[in-house]
Amino acid sequence: MKSIFRQAEGECYLCALLEQMPRYYPPSMLEEHHIFGGPYRKASEKFGLKLNLCKHHHTGDIKGNKDAVHSPDKNDYGDFLMRMAQSKFEETHSREEFRQIFGKSRL
């Protein structure tokens, strides 16, 4: 399933959101981020809870980027994306369904 989030082709979701100026990348420069990973990765895929992110915002780079969702340094981007995804999910499903599928509410 495609993402349920509106995103232009080649756009990094966080670049567009944080910088309020979309940056466009060739497909090879974008990485798919499943908002709920680990045991919930398949559910993220099933319900379209995933985004395209540039490497800078997904896994970082050799400089130790602190803006990456998967940065070893704690930031709020992962939590923010989870709350946003839950809100989007609840536009068509209940909070109880969300809890049953994704373990707990983030809202």
Backbone atoms as SQL, in Angstrom:
CREATE TABLE atoms (id INTEGER PRIMARY KEY, chain TEXT, resi INTEGER, resn TEXT, atom TEXT, x REAL, y REAL, z REAL);
INSERT INTO atoms VALUES
  (1, 'A', 1, 'MET', 'N', 0.838, -1.185, 0.000),
  (2, 'A', 1, 'MET', 'CA', 0.000, 0.000, 0.000),
  (3, 'A', 1, 'MET', 'C', 0.879, 1.242, 0.000),
  (4, 'A', 2, 'LYS', 'N', 0.419, 2.258, -0.683),
  (5, 'A', 2, 'LYS', 'CA', 1.125, 3.534, -0.674),
  (6, 'A', 2, 'LYS', 'C', 0.889, 4.250, 0.647),
  (7, 'A', 3, 'SER', 'N', 1.629, 5.286, 0.864),
  (8, 'A', 3, 'SER', 'CA', 1.469, 6.098, 2.070),
  (9, 'A', 3, 'SER', 'C', 0.123, 6.812, 2.058),
  (10, 'A', 4, 'ILE', 'N', -0.472, 6.967, 3.239),
  (11, 'A', 4, 'ILE', 'CA', -1.717, 7.718, 3.341),
  (12, 'A', 4, 'ILE', 'C', -1.437, 9.219, 3.477),
  (13, 'A', 5, 'PHE', 'N', -0.169, 9.578, 3.532),
  (14, 'A', 5, 'PHE', 'CA', 0.208, 10.986, 3.643),
  (15, 'A', 5, 'PHE', 'C', 0.440, 11.578, 2.266),
  (16, 'A', 6, 'ARG', 'N', -0.006, 12.790, 2.080),
  (17, 'A', 6, 'ARG', 'CA', 0.214, 13.471, 0.807),
  (18, 'A', 6, 'ARG', 'C', 1.665, 13.913, 0.741),
  (19, 'A', 7, 'GLN', 'N', 2.317, 13.497, -0.316),
  (20, 'A', 7, 'GLN', 'CA', 3.725, 13.798, -0.479),
  (21, 'A', 7, 'GLN', 'C', 4.028, 13.781, -1.966),
  (22, 'A', 8, 'ALA', 'N', 4.650, 14.847, -2.437),
  (23, 'A', 8, 'ALA', 'CA', 5.017, 14.918, -3.856),
  (24, 'A', 8, 'ALA', 'C', 6.143, 13.931, -4.139),
  (25, 'A', 9, 'GLU', 'N', 6.194, 13.457, -5.361),
  (26, 'A', 9, 'GLU', 'CA', 7.255, 12.536, -5.755),
  (27, 'A', 9, 'GLU', 'C', 8.607, 13.220, -5.597),
  (28, 'A', 10, 'GLY', 'N', 9.536, 12.531, -4.961),
  (29, 'A', 10, 'GLY', 'CA', 10.879, 13.059, -4.767),
  (30, 'A', 10, 'GLY', 'C', 11.022, 13.980, -3.575),
  (31, 'A', 11, 'GLU', 'N', 9.954, 14.125, -2.798),
  (32, 'A', 11, 'GLU', 'CA', 9.978, 15.063, -1.668),
  (33, 'A', 11, 'GLU', 'C', 10.272, 14.336, -0.360),
  (34, 'A', 12, 'CYS', 'N', 11.113, 14.936, 0.467),
  (35, 'A', 12, 'CYS', 'CA', 11.322, 14.465, 1.834),
  (36, 'A', 12, 'CYS', 'C', 10.250, 15.112, 2.703),
  (37, 'A', 13, 'TYR', 'N', 9.486, 14.298, 3.413),
  (38, 'A', 13, 'TYR', 'CA', 8.374, 14.809, 4.214),
  (39, 'A', 13, 'TYR', 'C', 8.854, 15.803, 5.268),
  (40, 'A', 14, 'LEU', 'N', 9.948, 15.483, 5.948),
  (41, 'A', 14, 'LEU', 'CA', 10.422, 16.373, 7.010),
  (42, 'A', 14, 'LEU', 'C', 11.082, 17.636, 6.470),
  (43, 'A', 15, 'CYS', 'N', 11.770, 17.555, 5.345),
  (44, 'A', 15, 'CYS', 'CA', 12.317, 18.779, 4.735),
  (45, 'A', 15, 'CYS', 'C', 11.173, 19.760, 4.460),
  (46, 'A', 16, 'ALA', 'N', 10.108, 19.243, 3.856),
  (47, 'A', 16, 'ALA', 'CA', 8.968, 20.098, 3.508),
  (48, 'A', 16, 'ALA', 'C', 8.290, 20.647, 4.752),
  (49, 'A', 17, 'LEU', 'N', 8.138, 19.827, 5.775),
  (50, 'A', 17, 'LEU', 'CA', 7.435, 20.233, 6.985),
  (51, 'A', 17, 'LEU', 'C', 8.268, 21.188, 7.834),
  (52, 'A', 18, 'LEU', 'N', 9.512, 20.856, 8.071),
  (53, 'A', 18, 'LEU', 'CA', 10.348, 21.642, 8.982),
  (54, 'A', 18, 'LEU', 'C', 10.886, 22.911, 8.342),
  (55, 'A', 19, 'GLU', 'N', 11.255, 22.804, 7.099),
  (56, 'A', 19, 'GLU', 'CA', 11.851, 23.955, 6.430),
  (57, 'A', 19, 'GLU', 'C', 10.811, 24.754, 5.657),
  (58, 'A', 20, 'GLN', 'N', 9.593, 24.245, 5.606),
  (59, 'A', 20, 'GLN', 'CA', 8.487, 24.868, 4.891),
  (60, 'A', 20, 'GLN', 'C', 8.874, 25.238, 3.461),
  (61, 'A', 21, 'MET', 'N', 9.804, 24.462, 2.946),
  (62, 'A', 21, 'MET', 'CA', 10.229, 24.639, 1.567),
  (63, 'A', 21, 'MET', 'C', 10.657, 23.270, 1.065),
  (64, 'A', 22, 'PRO', 'N', 9.802, 22.631, 0.307),
  (65, 'A', 22, 'PRO', 'CA', 10.126, 21.270, -0.124),
  (66, 'A', 22, 'PRO', 'C', 11.438, 21.192, -0.888),
  (67, 'A', 23, 'ARG', 'N', 12.169, 20.139, -0.611),
  (68, 'A', 23, 'ARG', 'CA', 13.360, 19.812, -1.379),
  (69, 'A', 23, 'ARG', 'C', 13.051, 18.533, -2.117),
  (70, 'A', 24, 'TYR', 'N', 13.471, 18.479, -3.357),
  (71, 'A', 24, 'TYR', 'CA', 13.192, 17.298, -4.171),
  (72, 'A', 24, 'TYR', 'C', 14.490, 16.558, -4.439),
  (73, 'A', 25, 'TYR', 'N', 14.401, 15.239, -4.325),
  (74, 'A', 25, 'TYR', 'CA', 15.562, 14.377, -4.448),
  (75, 'A', 25, 'TYR', 'C', 15.290, 13.320, -5.523),
  (76, 'A', 26, 'PRO', 'N', 16.354, 12.817, -6.151),
  (77, 'A', 26, 'PRO', 'CA', 16.155, 11.663, -7.030),
  (78, 'A', 26, 'PRO', 'C', 15.746, 10.464, -6.163),
  (79, 'A', 27, 'PRO', 'N', 15.027, 9.508, -6.723),
  (80, 'A', 27, 'PRO', 'CA', 14.563, 8.356, -5.933),
  (81, 'A', 27, 'PRO', 'C', 15.666, 7.654, -5.145),
  (82, 'A', 28, 'SER', 'N', 16.862, 7.612, -5.678),
  (83, 'A', 28, 'SER', 'CA', 17.956, 6.924, -4.987),
  (84, 'A', 28, 'SER', 'C', 18.390, 7.646, -3.710),
  (85, 'A', 29, 'MET', 'N', 17.971, 8.887, -3.537),
  (86, 'A', 29, 'MET', 'CA', 18.366, 9.671, -2.359),
  (87, 'A', 29, 'MET', 'C', 17.293, 9.661, -1.267),
  (88, 'A', 30, 'LEU', 'N', 16.156, 9.007, -1.523),
  (89, 'A', 30, 'LEU', 'CA', 15.085, 8.931, -0.539),
  (90, 'A', 30, 'LEU', 'C', 15.024, 7.537, 0.062),
  (91, 'A', 31, 'GLU', 'N', 14.607, 7.476, 1.312),
  (92, 'A', 31, 'GLU', 'CA', 14.473, 6.201, 2.008),
  (93, 'A', 31, 'GLU', 'C', 13.059, 6.110, 2.575),
  (94, 'A', 32, 'GLU', 'N', 12.484, 4.924, 2.504),
  (95, 'A', 32, 'GLU', 'CA', 11.137, 4.713, 3.036),
  (96, 'A', 32, 'GLU', 'C', 11.221, 4.515, 4.549),
  (97, 'A', 33, 'HIS', 'N', 10.443, 5.293, 5.271),
  (98, 'A', 33, 'HIS', 'CA', 10.408, 5.196, 6.737),
  (99, 'A', 33, 'HIS', 'C', 9.048, 4.677, 7.166),
  (100, 'A', 34, 'HIS', 'N', 9.023, 3.514, 7.800),
  (101, 'A', 34, 'HIS', 'CA', 7.802, 2.969, 8.391),
  (102, 'A', 34, 'HIS', 'C', 7.671, 3.614, 9.765),
  (103, 'A', 35, 'ILE', 'N', 6.604, 4.337, 9.976),
  (104, 'A', 35, 'ILE', 'CA', 6.462, 5.137, 11.192),
  (105, 'A', 35, 'ILE', 'C', 6.448, 4.256, 12.432),
  (106, 'A', 36, 'PHE', 'N', 5.804, 3.120, 12.360),
  (107, 'A', 36, 'PHE', 'CA', 5.835, 2.170, 13.470),
  (108, 'A', 36, 'PHE', 'C', 6.655, 0.975, 13.008),
  (109, 'A', 37, 'GLY', 'N', 7.817, 0.834, 13.587),
  (110, 'A', 37, 'GLY', 'CA', 8.731, -0.222, 13.167),
  (111, 'A', 37, 'GLY', 'C', 8.647, -1.443, 14.062),
  (112, 'A', 38, 'GLY', 'N', 9.685, -2.242, 14.005),
  (113, 'A', 38, 'GLY', 'CA', 9.755, -3.451, 14.823),
  (114, 'A', 38, 'GLY', 'C', 8.564, -4.353, 14.564),
  (115, 'A', 39, 'PRO', 'N', 7.872, -4.788, 15.634),
  (116, 'A', 39, 'PRO', 'CA', 6.749, -5.709, 15.457),
  (117, 'A', 39, 'PRO', 'C', 5.548, -5.078, 14.733),
  (118, 'A', 40, 'TYR', 'N', 5.566, -3.759, 14.574),
  (119, 'A', 40, 'TYR', 'CA', 4.446, -3.056, 13.933),
  (120, 'A', 40, 'TYR', 'C', 4.749, -2.628, 12.498),
  (121, 'A', 41, 'ARG', 'N', 5.897, -3.036, 12.009),
  (122, 'A', 41, 'ARG', 'CA', 6.302, -2.644, 10.647),
  (123, 'A', 41, 'ARG', 'C', 5.307, -3.121, 9.586),
  (124, 'A', 42, 'LYS', 'N', 4.865, -4.371, 9.680),
  (125, 'A', 42, 'LYS', 'CA', 3.913, -4.899, 8.695),
  (126, 'A', 42, 'LYS', 'C', 2.589, -4.140, 8.758),
  (127, 'A', 43, 'ALA', 'N', 2.154, -3.765, 9.948),
  (128, 'A', 43, 'ALA', 'CA', 0.918, -2.987, 10.082),
  (129, 'A', 43, 'ALA', 'C', 1.104, -1.590, 9.494),
  (130, 'A', 44, 'SER', 'N', 2.279, -0.998, 9.701),
  (131, 'A', 44, 'SER', 'CA', 2.564, 0.300, 9.082),
  (132, 'A', 44, 'SER', 'C', 2.445, 0.195, 7.567),
  (133, 'A', 45, 'GLU', 'N', 2.981, -0.879, 7.020),
  (134, 'A', 45, 'GLU', 'CA', 2.909, -1.109, 5.580),
  (135, 'A', 45, 'GLU', 'C', 1.451, -1.293, 5.147),
  (136, 'A', 46, 'LYS', 'N', 0.715, -2.123, 5.866),
  (137, 'A', 46, 'LYS', 'CA', -0.672, -2.435, 5.515),
  (138, 'A', 46, 'LYS', 'C', -1.551, -1.178, 5.492),
  (139, 'A', 47, 'PHE', 'N', -1.357, -0.294, 6.473),
  (140, 'A', 47, 'PHE', 'CA', -2.215, 0.880, 6.593),
  (141, 'A', 47, 'PHE', 'C', -1.618, 2.142, 5.969),
  (142, 'A', 48, 'GLY', 'N', -0.467, 2.014, 5.330),
  (143, 'A', 48, 'GLY', 'CA', 0.139, 3.152, 4.644),
  (144, 'A', 48, 'GLY', 'C', 0.760, 4.178, 5.568),
  (145, 'A', 49, 'LEU', 'N', 1.172, 3.745, 6.742),
  (146, 'A', 49, 'LEU', 'CA', 1.786, 4.657, 7.710),
  (147, 'A', 49, 'LEU', 'C', 3.301, 4.675, 7.498),
  (148, 'A', 50, 'LYS', 'N', 3.681, 5.265, 6.389),
  (149, 'A', 50, 'LYS', 'CA', 5.085, 5.351, 6.001),
  (150, 'A', 50, 'LYS', 'C', 5.282, 6.623, 5.188),
  (151, 'A', 51, 'LEU', 'N', 6.516, 7.076, 5.148),
  (152, 'A', 51, 'LEU', 'CA', 6.869, 8.323, 4.470),
  (153, 'A', 51, 'LEU', 'C', 8.196, 8.160, 3.759),
  (154, 'A', 52, 'ASN', 'N', 8.437, 9.006, 2.772),
  (155, 'A', 52, 'ASN', 'CA', 9.759, 9.099, 2.172),
  (156, 'A', 52, 'ASN', 'C', 10.530, 10.196, 2.881),
  (157, 'A', 53, 'LEU', 'N', 11.734, 9.858, 3.293),
  (158, 'A', 53, 'LEU', 'CA', 12.608, 10.821, 3.962),
  (159, 'A', 53, 'LEU', 'C', 13.974, 10.815, 3.272),
  (160, 'A', 54, 'CYS', 'N', 14.609, 11.978, 3.243),
  (161, 'A', 54, 'CYS', 'CA', 15.988, 12.034, 2.765),
  (162, 'A', 54, 'CYS', 'C', 16.874, 11.351, 3.809),
  (163, 'A', 55, 'LYS', 'N', 18.068, 10.969, 3.417),
  (164, 'A', 55, 'LYS', 'CA', 18.989, 10.300, 4.352),
  (165, 'A', 55, 'LYS', 'C', 19.255, 11.163, 5.581),
  (166, 'A', 56, 'HIS', 'N', 19.368, 12.465, 5.387),
  (167, 'A', 56, 'HIS', 'CA', 19.613, 13.394, 6.496),
  (168, 'A', 56, 'HIS', 'C', 18.545, 13.235, 7.580),
  (169, 'A', 57, 'HIS', 'N', 17.293, 13.135, 7.179),
  (170, 'A', 57, 'HIS', 'CA', 16.205, 13.043, 8.158),
  (171, 'A', 57, 'HIS', 'C', 15.833, 11.605, 8.535),
  (172, 'A', 58, 'HIS', 'N', 16.317, 10.613, 7.797),
  (173, 'A', 58, 'HIS', 'CA', 15.973, 9.230, 8.123),
  (174, 'A', 58, 'HIS', 'C', 17.007, 8.587, 9.038),
  (175, 'A', 59, 'THR', 'N', 18.195, 8.376, 8.545),
  (176, 'A', 59, 'THR', 'CA', 19.217, 7.682, 9.337),
  (177, 'A', 59, 'THR', 'C', 20.420, 8.552, 9.661),
  (178, 'A', 60, 'GLY', 'N', 20.460, 9.746, 9.111),
  (179, 'A', 60, 'GLY', 'CA', 21.587, 10.625, 9.370),
  (180, 'A', 60, 'GLY', 'C', 22.746, 10.360, 8.439),
  (181, 'A', 61, 'ASP', 'N', 23.884, 10.865, 8.808),
  (182, 'A', 61, 'ASP', 'CA', 25.072, 10.707, 7.986),
  (183, 'A', 61, 'ASP', 'C', 26.270, 10.469, 8.892),
  (184, 'A', 62, 'ILE', 'N', 27.435, 10.401, 8.333),
  (185, 'A', 62, 'ILE', 'CA', 28.631, 10.087, 9.127),
  (186, 'A', 62, 'ILE', 'C', 28.974, 11.187, 10.129),
  (187, 'A', 63, 'LYS', 'N', 28.382, 12.341, 9.994),
  (188, 'A', 63, 'LYS', 'CA', 28.639, 13.441, 10.931),
  (189, 'A', 63, 'LYS', 'C', 27.784, 13.322, 12.196),
  (190, 'A', 64, 'GLY', 'N', 26.942, 12.301, 12.269),
  (191, 'A', 64, 'GLY', 'CA', 26.122, 12.113, 13.460),
  (192, 'A', 64, 'GLY', 'C', 24.954, 13.072, 13.529),
  (193, 'A', 65, 'ASN', 'N', 24.229, 13.195, 12.444),
  (194, 'A', 65, 'ASN', 'CA', 23.107, 14.113, 12.362),
  (195, 'A', 65, 'ASN', 'C', 22.077, 13.866, 13.465),
  (196, 'A', 66, 'LYS', 'N', 21.773, 14.884, 14.231),
  (197, 'A', 66, 'LYS', 'CA', 20.804, 14.772, 15.313),
  (198, 'A', 66, 'LYS', 'C', 19.379, 15.013, 14.841),
  (199, 'A', 67, 'ASP', 'N', 19.198, 15.359, 13.568),
  (200, 'A', 67, 'ASP', 'CA', 17.861, 15.589, 13.020),
  (201, 'A', 67, 'ASP', 'C', 17.255, 14.333, 12.423),
  (202, 'A', 68, 'ALA', 'N', 17.951, 13.215, 12.470),
  (203, 'A', 68, 'ALA', 'CA', 17.460, 11.977, 11.862),
  (204, 'A', 68, 'ALA', 'C', 16.477, 11.273, 12.795),
  (205, 'A', 69, 'VAL', 'N', 15.429, 10.717, 12.204),
  (206, 'A', 69, 'VAL', 'CA', 14.436, 9.967, 12.977),
  (207, 'A', 69, 'VAL', 'C', 15.108, 8.810, 13.713),
  (208, 'A', 70, 'HIS', 'N', 16.078, 8.156, 13.083),
  (209, 'A', 70, 'HIS', 'CA', 16.775, 7.025, 13.701),
  (210, 'A', 70, 'HIS', 'C', 18.128, 7.432, 14.288),
  (211, 'A', 71, 'SER', 'N', 18.237, 8.662, 14.729),
  (212, 'A', 71, 'SER', 'CA', 19.472, 9.143, 15.344),
  (213, 'A', 71, 'SER', 'C', 19.673, 8.474, 16.706),
  (214, 'A', 72, 'PRO', 'N', 20.916, 8.149, 17.055),
  (215, 'A', 72, 'PRO', 'CA', 21.142, 7.612, 18.398),
  (216, 'A', 72, 'PRO', 'C', 20.874, 8.670, 19.478),
  (217, 'A', 73, 'ASP', 'N', 20.940, 9.935, 19.085),
  (218, 'A', 73, 'ASP', 'CA', 20.612, 11.017, 20.007),
  (219, 'A', 73, 'ASP', 'C', 19.102, 11.225, 19.975),
  (220, 'A', 74, 'LYS', 'N', 18.487, 11.241, 21.128),
  (221, 'A', 74, 'LYS', 'CA', 17.029, 11.364, 21.205),
  (222, 'A', 74, 'LYS', 'C', 16.575, 12.705, 20.650),
  (223, 'A', 75, 'ASN', 'N', 15.576, 12.646, 19.779),
  (224, 'A', 75, 'ASN', 'CA', 14.897, 13.861, 19.329),
  (225, 'A', 75, 'ASN', 'C', 13.406, 13.552, 19.291),
  (226, 'A', 76, 'ASP', 'N', 12.613, 14.538, 18.983),
  (227, 'A', 76, 'ASP', 'CA', 11.158, 14.363, 19.035),
  (228, 'A', 76, 'ASP', 'C', 10.546, 13.996, 17.692),
  (229, 'A', 77, 'TYR', 'N', 11.339, 13.846, 16.638),
  (230, 'A', 77, 'TYR', 'CA', 10.772, 13.604, 15.316),
  (231, 'A', 77, 'TYR', 'C', 10.031, 12.282, 15.228),
  (232, 'A', 78, 'GLY', 'N', 10.593, 11.221, 15.765),
  (233, 'A', 78, 'GLY', 'CA', 9.929, 9.917, 15.718),
  (234, 'A', 78, 'GLY', 'C', 8.602, 9.950, 16.459),
  (235, 'A', 79, 'ASP', 'N', 8.596, 10.538, 17.657),
  (236, 'A', 79, 'ASP', 'CA', 7.362, 10.642, 18.438),
  (237, 'A', 79, 'ASP', 'C', 6.340, 11.519, 17.720),
  (238, 'A', 80, 'PHE', 'N', 6.799, 12.610, 17.136),
  (239, 'A', 80, 'PHE', 'CA', 5.912, 13.497, 16.398),
  (240, 'A', 80, 'PHE', 'C', 5.254, 12.756, 15.237),
  (241, 'A', 81, 'LEU', 'N', 6.045, 11.997, 14.479),
  (242, 'A', 81, 'LEU', 'CA', 5.500, 11.252, 13.345),
  (243, 'A', 81, 'LEU', 'C', 4.516, 10.181, 13.803),
  (244, 'A', 82, 'MET', 'N', 4.775, 9.554, 14.947),
  (245, 'A', 82, 'MET', 'CA', 3.842, 8.556, 15.466),
  (246, 'A', 82, 'MET', 'C', 2.510, 9.188, 15.853),
  (247, 'A', 83, 'ARG', 'N', 2.548, 10.330, 16.514),
  (248, 'A', 83, 'ARG', 'CA', 1.304, 11.024, 16.882),
  (249, 'A', 83, 'ARG', 'C', 0.538, 11.457, 15.628),
  (250, 'A', 84, 'MET', 'N', 1.263, 11.983, 14.668),
  (251, 'A', 84, 'MET', 'CA', 0.648, 12.425, 13.423),
  (252, 'A', 84, 'MET', 'C', 0.011, 11.234, 12.698),
  (253, 'A', 85, 'ALA', 'N', 0.704, 10.103, 12.657),
  (254, 'A', 85, 'ALA', 'CA', 0.188, 8.910, 11.989),
  (255, 'A', 85, 'ALA', 'C', -1.049, 8.372, 12.696),
  (256, 'A', 86, 'GLN', 'N', -1.033, 8.393, 14.022),
  (257, 'A', 86, 'GLN', 'CA', -2.202, 7.924, 14.752),
  (258, 'A', 86, 'GLN', 'C', -3.406, 8.821, 14.470),
  (259, 'A', 87, 'SER', 'N', -3.203, 10.114, 14.445),
  (260, 'A', 87, 'SER', 'CA', -4.294, 11.043, 14.130),
  (261, 'A', 87, 'SER', 'C', -4.866, 10.756, 12.746),
  (262, 'A', 88, 'LYS', 'N', -3.991, 10.535, 11.791),
  (263, 'A', 88, 'LYS', 'CA', -4.429, 10.230, 10.424),
  (264, 'A', 88, 'LYS', 'C', -5.181, 8.895, 10.390),
  (265, 'A', 89, 'PHE', 'N', -4.671, 7.894, 11.079),
  (266, 'A', 89, 'PHE', 'CA', -5.314, 6.587, 11.156),
  (267, 'A', 89, 'PHE', 'C', -6.714, 6.720, 11.743),
  (268, 'A', 90, 'GLU', 'N', -6.854, 7.542, 12.779),
  (269, 'A', 90, 'GLU', 'CA', -8.132, 7.687, 13.470),
  (270, 'A', 90, 'GLU', 'C', -9.159, 8.493, 12.671),
  (271, 'A', 91, 'GLU', 'N', -8.782, 9.002, 11.516),
  (272, 'A', 91, 'GLU', 'CA', -9.774, 9.631, 10.641),
  (273, 'A', 91, 'GLU', 'C', -10.720, 8.582, 10.059),
  (274, 'A', 92, 'THR', 'N', -10.259, 7.333, 9.989),
  (275, 'A', 92, 'THR', 'CA', -11.084, 6.274, 9.410),
  (276, 'A', 92, 'THR', 'C', -11.224, 5.055, 10.320),
  (277, 'A', 93, 'HIS', 'N', -10.569, 5.057, 11.468),
  (278, 'A', 93, 'HIS', 'CA', -10.616, 3.940, 12.407),
  (279, 'A', 93, 'HIS', 'C', -10.762, 4.501, 13.829),
  (280, 'A', 94, 'SER', 'N', -11.072, 3.651, 14.761),
  (281, 'A', 94, 'SER', 'CA', -11.215, 4.089, 16.157),
  (282, 'A', 94, 'SER', 'C', -9.868, 4.029, 16.889),
  (283, 'A', 95, 'ARG', 'N', -9.823, 4.695, 18.017),
  (284, 'A', 95, 'ARG', 'CA', -8.618, 4.644, 18.852),
  (285, 'A', 95, 'ARG', 'C', -8.409, 3.238, 19.389),
  (286, 'A', 96, 'GLU', 'N', -9.497, 2.551, 19.709),
  (287, 'A', 96, 'GLU', 'CA', -9.386, 1.180, 20.193),
  (288, 'A', 96, 'GLU', 'C', -8.768, 0.274, 19.130),
  (289, 'A', 97, 'GLU', 'N', -9.161, 0.455, 17.867),
  (290, 'A', 97, 'GLU', 'CA', -8.538, -0.317, 16.780),
  (291, 'A', 97, 'GLU', 'C', -7.044, -0.007, 16.716),
  (292, 'A', 98, 'PHE', 'N', -6.709, 1.265, 16.868),
  (293, 'A', 98, 'PHE', 'CA', -5.299, 1.642, 16.839),
  (294, 'A', 98, 'PHE', 'C', -4.540, 0.910, 17.940),
  (295, 'A', 99, 'ARG', 'N', -5.075, 0.924, 19.149),
  (296, 'A', 99, 'ARG', 'CA', -4.422, 0.247, 20.279),
  (297, 'A', 99, 'ARG', 'C', -4.257, -1.247, 20.023),
  (298, 'A', 100, 'GLN', 'N', -5.294, -1.860, 19.468),
  (299, 'A', 100, 'GLN', 'CA', -5.217, -3.302, 19.194),
  (300, 'A', 100, 'GLN', 'C', -4.135, -3.611, 18.168),
  (301, 'A', 101, 'ILE', 'N', -3.973, -2.757, 17.180),
  (302, 'A', 101, 'ILE', 'CA', -3.014, -3.016, 16.100),
  (303, 'A', 101, 'ILE', 'C', -1.603, -2.574, 16.470),
  (304, 'A', 102, 'PHE', 'N', -1.482, -1.395, 17.110),
  (305, 'A', 102, 'PHE', 'CA', -0.160, -0.796, 17.349),
  (306, 'A', 102, 'PHE', 'C', 0.264, -0.783, 18.828),
  (307, 'A', 103, 'GLY', 'N', -0.465, -1.505, 19.670),
  (308, 'A', 103, 'GLY', 'CA', -0.025, -1.715, 21.045),
  (309, 'A', 103, 'GLY', 'C', -0.473, -0.680, 22.048),
  (310, 'A', 104, 'LYS', 'N', -0.407, 0.598, 21.711),
  (311, 'A', 104, 'LYS', 'CA', -0.825, 1.650, 22.641),
  (312, 'A', 104, 'LYS', 'C', -1.088, 2.938, 21.865),
  (313, 'A', 105, 'SER', 'N', -1.779, 3.821, 22.530),
  (314, 'A', 105, 'SER', 'CA', -2.063, 5.127, 21.935),
  (315, 'A', 105, 'SER', 'C', -0.880, 6.050, 22.145),
  (316, 'A', 106, 'ARG', 'N', -0.594, 6.860, 21.148),
  (317, 'A', 106, 'ARG', 'CA', 0.457, 7.873, 21.262),
  (318, 'A', 106, 'ARG', 'C', -0.147, 9.244, 21.505),
  (319, 'A', 107, 'LEU', 'N', -1.474, 9.312, 21.555),
  (320, 'A', 107, 'LEU', 'CA', -2.166, 10.595, 21.765),
  (321, 'A', 107, 'LEU', 'C', -2.703, 10.690, 23.188);
